[in-house]
Amino acid sequence: MIKLHHIIQAQAHLRPHLRQLPLRYSQALSERSGARVWLKLESQQPTGSFKIRGALHKTMSLTAAERAAGLVTASAGNHGLG
């Protein structure tokens, strides 16, 4: 199970590399759901999606030995754009 301190640690690692995105209130979704709905538009990140978060955090979390061995990824989507 992911613990809160892991989330806070990942946030600290990623903050310098990602855009700070504003929250946008959605009137339409709020009316449809009967609750206040706010959106964070991750499509405004450099890769156009939230996927940069996981890939970047994993890459930054590699040990020295893992980095020395190299890293290969494959993607047919947004992950490959980062």
N, C-alpha and C positions, 0 to 999 in steps of 0.2 A: 504494500500500500504506500502511496506517495504521501509523505508527511509535509506539513506546512513549511517547515524550514527548508525542505528541498525546493519548494516553489519559490520561496523568497530568495534562495541562493541562485536559482536559475534566472530569476528576474534581474538580479544584480549583475550577472554575467552578460545578459543580453542587452540591458539598457543602453550601453554606449553604441551598440551596433544597429539598433532599430529606431525607426521614427516613433516619436510620441504621438499617438493618434487621439483625436478628441472623440468624445462620445456624442452621438447624434440622436436626438429624441425622434421617435417615429410615431407621429400622430395616428397614422393608419393602423399600424400594428397595435398600438395602445387601445384604440377604439375597438378593434376586433377581439382583443384578448380580455378587455376589461381591467387591464393592469398597465402601469407605466412601462413602456418598453424603450430601452436605449440600445443603440447599435454602436459597435466599435468596428469601423470599416478597415479590416485587415488588408483589403485589396489595395490600400494606399502604402503598404510596405514595399520595399524595393523589388521583391519578386512577384508582387501582386496577390499574395495570399499569406495566411498564417503559417504555412509550412516551414518558412525560414526559421521559426522559433525552435522547433524540435531538432532540425538538422544542424543549426548553428550551435545549439546548446550541447548536443552530442559531440560535435567536432571539438568544441572548446573543452570538453570534459575528458578527452582522451589522455591517457598517460603518456609519458615521454616515449616509452617502448612502443605503444600503439601508434603514436605519430611517426616514429622512425620506420615502422613497418609499412606505413602508407595507408591511404584511405581511398576506397573505390565506392562510388554510388552509381545507381542507375535509376532513371526516371523517364517517364513519358509525359510528365506534367510539370507543374510549377516547381517541384523540388529541384529539378534539373536547371532551373533558371537562376538559382542563388549561387 
